[in-house]
Amino acid sequence: MASRDDIASLNKDFYLSKSAAAWYAEKEFVMPEEQAFLRDYESALKGCSLLDMGIGAGRTTRFLLPLAGEYRGFDYSEEMVRAAAARFPGVKIEERDARDLSAYGDASFDVVLFSFNGIDCLSHQGRLQVMSEVKRVLKPNGVIAVIGYG
């Protein structure tokens, strides 16, 4: 069995590649778990300030953008960010790592979303860092959704 560090390295090599970004840029689907989130939290999403973490090439951006009052998305892959920015010109899409949200102030967002098993690519310590940062940037009574599959 591969070690956690080996898996993280493999994930990073894959997600930072141009071929992965090109593949994800063609995808325009929402997983059943994301559909449930959109349905169950539609009222919380309407007009909210939303931080969408690990957006890849923007697969879910087109579903979230019309709901949010302020949308900010990021991914740690420069190629993914480039693909998402090309699909959604003028939208705030940045290259960033979910473990470091220092670019955002305390209590900045109503909703923070991390979907498509993004958090699974991190070590236990990395996950703790993400959750600490999310707690800091989330407004009181805000919503965090960490959506995984399988």
C-alpha positions in Angstrom: 0.0 0.0 0.0 1.3 3.5 -0.9 2.1 5.8 2.0 0.2 9.0 2.6 3.1 11.1 1.3 3.3 9.0 -1.9 -0.4 9.5 -2.5 -0.1 13.2 -1.9 2.8 13.4 -4.4 0.9 11.4 -7.0 -2.2 13.6 -6.6 -0.1 16.8 -6.9 1.6 15.5 -10.0 -1.7 14.7 -11.6 -3.7 17.8 -10.6 -0.8 20.2 -11.6 -0.6 18.8 -15.1 -2.0 20.5 -18.2 -3.7 17.3 -19.3 -5.7 17.1 -16.0 -6.8 20.7 -16.4 -7.8 20.1 -20.0 -9.8 17.1 -19.0 -11.6 18.8 -16.1 -12.3 21.9 -18.2 -14.6 19.8 -20.4 -16.7 18.6 -17.4 -20.0 20.3 -16.7 -21.7 18.0 -14.3 -22.7 18.1 -10.6 -22.3 15.0 -8.5 -25.4 13.8 -6.6 -23.9 14.9 -3.3 -23.3 18.4 -4.8 -26.9 18.4 -6.1 -28.1 17.6 -2.6 -26.0 20.5 -1.2 -27.4 22.9 -3.8 -30.9 21.9 -3.1 -30.7 21.7 0.7 -28.7 25.0 1.1 -30.2 27.0 -1.7 -31.5 29.7 0.6 -28.1 30.0 2.4 -26.4 30.3 -1.0 -28.6 33.0 -2.4 -26.8 36.3 -2.2 -24.1 34.9 0.1 -20.3 35.5 0.1 -19.0 32.1 -1.0 -15.5 30.7 -0.9 -15.2 27.7 -3.2 -12.0 25.8 -2.5 -10.4 23.4 -4.8 -12.5 24.4 -7.9 -10.3 22.6 -10.4 -11.2 23.9 -13.8 -14.5 25.4 -12.6 -16.8 22.4 -13.0 -19.2 23.6 -10.3 -18.6 27.3 -10.7 -21.4 27.7 -13.2 -23.9 26.3 -10.7 -22.7 28.3 -7.8 -22.0 31.7 -9.5 -25.6 32.6 -10.2 -26.6 31.9 -6.5 -23.8 33.7 -4.7 -23.7 37.5 -4.2 -19.9 37.3 -4.0 -18.1 34.3 -5.4 -14.4 33.6 -4.9 -12.9 30.3 -6.1 -9.4 28.9 -5.9 -7.3 25.9 -6.7 -3.7 25.0 -5.9 -3.0 24.1 -9.6 -2.0 27.0 -11.8 -3.2 25.0 -14.8 -6.7 24.5 -13.3 -6.9 28.2 -12.3 -6.0 29.2 -15.8 -8.7 26.9 -17.3 -11.3 28.1 -14.8 -10.5 31.8 -15.4 -10.8 31.2 -19.2 -14.2 29.7 -18.7 -15.4 32.5 -16.3 -13.8 35.8 -17.3 -14.1 38.5 -14.6 -14.7 36.0 -11.8 -12.4 36.1 -8.8 -10.4 32.8 -9.3 -7.0 32.5 -7.7 -4.2 30.1 -7.2 -4.1 29.2 -3.5 -3.7 26.3 -1.1 -6.6 25.5 1.2 -4.2 25.2 4.1 -3.3 28.9 3.9 -6.3 31.3 3.7 -4.3 34.2 5.0 -5.3 36.3 2.0 -8.8 36.4 3.5 -9.9 38.3 6.6 -11.6 36.8 9.6 -15.3 36.2 9.2 -15.2 37.0 5.5 -17.6 34.3 4.1 -21.1 33.1 4.7 -20.4 29.8 3.0 -17.2 27.8 2.4 -17.3 24.8 0.1 -14.6 22.1 -0.5 -16.0 19.5 -2.9 -14.9 16.6 -5.0 -12.9 14.9 -2.2 -10.4 17.8 -2.2 -9.7 17.4 1.5 -8.8 13.7 0.9 -5.7 14.8 -0.9 -4.3 16.2 2.3 -2.5 14.6 5.3 -4.2 14.6 8.7 -2.2 17.7 9.7 -3.2 19.4 6.4 -6.9 18.7 7.1 -6.5 20.2 10.5 -4.9 23.3 9.0 -7.8 23.6 6.5 -10.4 23.3 9.1 -8.7 25.9 11.3 -8.5 28.3 8.4 -12.1 27.7 7.4 -13.2 28.4 11.0 -11.4 31.7 10.9 -12.7 32.9 7.6 -16.3 31.7 8.1 -18.8 34.2 9.5 -20.7 33.3 12.7 -23.5 30.9 11.9 -21.9 30.3 8.4 -22.1 27.1 6.5 -19.2 24.8 5.7 -19.6 22.0 3.2 -16.9 19.4 2.7 -18.3 17.1 0.0 -16.9 13.7 -0.8 -17.9 10.7 -2.8 -17.7 7.0 -2.4 
